[in-house]
Amino acid sequence: ASGQKVVSTVPAEKQEKDKPSQVRTYGNGLVIEEIAMGKPNGKRASKGSQVSVRYIGKLQKSGKIFDSNVGGRPFKFRLGVGQVIPGWDVGVEGMRVGDKRRLTIPPKMGYGAKGAGGQIPPNAWLVFDVELINVN
């Protein structure tokens, strides 16, 4: 029991610092936050695997949701081969089934200067909440 006491006296801030996996920020502006962890032995998304995800996509600036498949069928794609925006290829890799991540994606890893489909303005920063449903 005395061992547990020692652990509980560690300030919360220090515990956060000891877990760098919670938030990763890349030099190009991409941010990957771990929101929830799935099963520790869950199948992991790796390059070339077919993944199924649920997601909500928002514009960072306004918080406006431009796309979501929550309540619908999972979205399937092959990871790491350019079927999705680069921010997804990087951001989903390494997730385990059941994991939830928030991806903050800079324009150059999203839809760039063109934007997309009237919903996403040029040079928009995007925020996606992504849950990994399955890996094949």
C-alpha positions as CSV (number, residue, x, y, z in Angstrom):
1,A,0.0,0.0,0.0
2,S,2.9,2.4,0.7
3,G,4.0,2.1,-2.9
4,Q,0.6,3.4,-4.1
5,K,0.9,6.4,-1.8
6,V,4.2,7.4,-3.4
7,V,2.6,7.2,-6.9
8,S,-0.4,9.3,-5.9
9,T,1.8,12.2,-4.6
10,V,3.1,12.7,-8.1
11,P,1.5,16.0,-9.4
12,A,-0.9,15.6,-12.3
13,E,1.3,17.9,-14.5
14,K,4.3,15.6,-14.1
15,Q,2.2,12.6,-15.0
16,E,1.1,14.3,-18.2
17,K,4.7,15.2,-19.1
18,D,5.6,11.5,-18.6
19,K,3.1,10.6,-21.3
20,P,4.2,12.3,-24.4
21,S,1.9,10.1,-26.4
22,Q,-1.1,12.2,-25.4
23,V,-0.4,15.1,-27.8
24,R,2.1,15.1,-30.6
25,T,2.8,18.2,-32.6
26,Y,4.7,18.0,-35.9
27,G,6.9,20.7,-37.4
28,N,4.4,21.3,-40.2
29,G,1.6,22.1,-37.8
30,L,-0.1,18.7,-37.7
31,V,-1.3,17.9,-34.2
32,I,-2.4,14.4,-33.0
33,E,-4.2,14.1,-29.7
34,E,-5.1,10.8,-28.1
35,I,-8.7,11.2,-26.8
36,A,-9.5,7.6,-25.8
37,M,-7.7,4.4,-25.9
38,G,-9.2,1.2,-27.2
39,K,-8.2,-2.3,-26.2
40,P,-4.4,-2.6,-25.5
41,N,-4.4,-5.7,-27.7
42,G,-6.6,-4.2,-30.4
43,K,-5.4,-4.5,-34.0
44,R,-3.2,-1.6,-35.0
45,A,-3.6,0.4,-38.2
46,S,-0.5,0.3,-40.3
47,K,0.5,1.4,-43.7
48,G,-1.2,-0.6,-46.4
49,S,-4.0,-2.0,-44.1
50,Q,-7.6,-1.4,-44.9
51,V,-9.1,0.7,-42.0
52,S,-12.7,1.6,-41.1
53,V,-13.3,4.8,-39.2
54,R,-16.0,7.0,-37.9
55,Y,-15.3,10.7,-37.9
56,I,-16.5,14.2,-37.5
57,G,-14.7,16.9,-39.6
58,K,-14.8,20.6,-38.5
59,L,-13.3,23.8,-39.7
60,Q,-10.9,24.9,-37.0
61,K,-11.7,28.6,-37.4
62,S,-15.5,28.4,-37.0
63,G,-16.0,25.0,-35.5
64,K,-18.5,24.3,-38.3
65,I,-19.0,20.6,-39.0
66,F,-18.5,20.0,-42.8
67,D,-18.5,16.2,-42.8
68,S,-19.4,13.4,-40.5
69,N,-20.3,9.7,-40.8
70,V,-21.3,9.2,-37.2
71,G,-24.5,7.2,-37.1
72,G,-23.8,6.0,-40.7
73,R,-21.5,3.3,-42.1
74,P,-17.8,3.5,-41.3
75,F,-15.6,5.0,-43.9
76,K,-13.1,2.5,-45.3
77,F,-9.8,3.3,-47.0
78,R,-6.3,1.9,-47.4
79,L,-3.9,3.6,-45.1
80,G,-0.7,5.3,-46.3
81,V,-1.3,5.1,-50.1
82,G,-2.8,8.6,-50.7
83,Q,-6.5,7.6,-50.8
84,V,-7.2,10.3,-48.2
85,I,-5.6,13.6,-47.3
86,P,-2.0,13.4,-46.0
87,G,-3.1,14.4,-42.5
88,W,-5.2,11.3,-42.3
89,D,-2.5,9.0,-43.7
90,V,-0.2,10.2,-40.9
91,G,-2.8,10.7,-38.2
92,V,-4.5,7.4,-38.3
93,E,-1.4,5.3,-38.5
94,G,-0.6,3.5,-35.3
95,M,-4.2,3.7,-33.9
96,R,-5.6,0.6,-32.4
97,V,-9.2,-0.6,-32.8
98,G,-11.3,1.5,-30.4
99,D,-8.9,4.4,-30.2
100,K,-10.1,7.9,-30.7
101,R,-7.9,10.7,-31.9
102,R,-8.3,14.3,-32.7
103,L,-6.3,15.4,-35.7
104,T,-5.6,19.1,-36.3
105,I,-4.6,19.3,-39.9
106,P,-2.8,22.2,-41.6
107,P,-3.9,23.2,-45.1
108,K,-0.9,21.6,-46.8
109,M,-1.8,18.2,-45.3
110,G,-5.5,18.8,-46.0
111,Y,-7.1,20.5,-49.0
112,G,-4.5,23.2,-49.5
113,A,-5.1,26.4,-51.4
114,K,-8.0,24.9,-53.4
115,G,-10.2,23.9,-50.5
116,A,-12.9,21.3,-51.3
117,G,-16.4,21.1,-52.5
118,G,-17.6,24.5,-51.4
119,Q,-17.6,23.2,-47.8
120,I,-13.9,23.7,-47.1
121,P,-12.5,27.2,-47.9
122,P,-9.0,27.7,-49.3
123,N,-6.1,27.3,-46.8
124,A,-8.4,25.9,-44.1
125,W,-7.1,24.2,-41.0
126,L,-9.2,21.2,-40.2
127,V,-10.1,19.3,-37.0
128,F,-11.2,15.6,-37.3
129,D,-12.3,13.5,-34.4
130,V,-11.6,10.0,-35.7
131,E,-12.4,6.6,-34.1
132,L,-10.9,3.4,-35.5
133,I,-13.6,0.8,-35.9
134,N,-11.8,-2.0,-37.7
135,V,-8.5,-3.0,-39.4
136,N,-8.3,-5.6,-42.2
